[in-house]
Amino acid sequence: MLNLLDRHTVGQLLRTKDVDAWGVASNDPRLPLAPDLPIAISMLMRLEPLVVRGLRHGPTEDYEEEYLRLNIALDDASQTLVDVLRFHGHAAERVAATHGGGANGDSPFPHKSAATRAGLGWIGKTALFVSPQFGPAVRLATVFTDLGLPAGEPVTESDCGQCRDCIDACPADCGKDVQWRPGMARELLFDAGACRHQMSLFEAVDAQICGICIAACPYANLH
C-alpha cells in the first residue's frame, strides 16, 4: 500500500491499472449528479485501434467485447483507487464506467463533464467526449474524493473546428454541426432519438454506441 498520496503516487497507481490518461477536476460548482466531494479524478482507457478501424460501417462483435473489457478494467481501476484513498483516511466514491442506459453514453452521471473540467478533452459534434490523444475512442470513469489534489485547467472550447467527418459519416444525421461549449444542452449538439433508432437497426450486436462516428474522427486515427 502507498505510504503517501499525492498526484505523483495517484498517477503511479493508475498506470499500474493501465489507465491511459487521467486528470483532476474541481467539483465546484457541483458537476451534474455528482457526489458531494470536492475533487473529481477522471480517468480514461483507449479502445484498441484495430477495433476502432473496424467500426466504419457499424458495431462489430470485436467492438462489443472491447467495450465490455474496458468497462471492467475501468471499474477495477476506479475501485482500487477508492480502496487506497479510504485506507489513507480519505472519503472516496466512484462512478463506474457506463455499462448501459442507451445511445451516446446516457448515464446517471456524465463522465465527460468531469473529463472536460479536468482538462482531458472536449465534446465533439456528435456529443462524444474527444481526447486530443485518442479522439472519441475511449471509455471513462470517475472517482470523487476529498484528497487535496491540484485541479487541471478546464477545457472550455471545442477543437473540432470546421471538421464535420463524424457528422458526414453518421447514417442517421445525428450531429448538428454545432461547436460545443460547457453547459450546453446535448440536444443542441446531437439528436439522441435518431441515434437510438440507428442503434436498433444493429440487432446482431449489443453495443450502446454504434461507433461509426468514433471511427470517422481524425483524432481517433492519429495513433
PyMOL commands that set and color helices and strands:
alter all, ss='L'
color gray80, all
select helices_A, chain A and resi 7-16+49-53+61-87+103-105+111-117+165-169+186-189+192-200+212-216+218-221
alter helices_A, ss='H'
color red, helices_A
select strands_A, chain A and resi 21-26+39-46+92-95+122-123+129-130+138-145
alter strands_A, ss='S'
color yellow, strands_A
deselect
rebuild
show_as cartoon
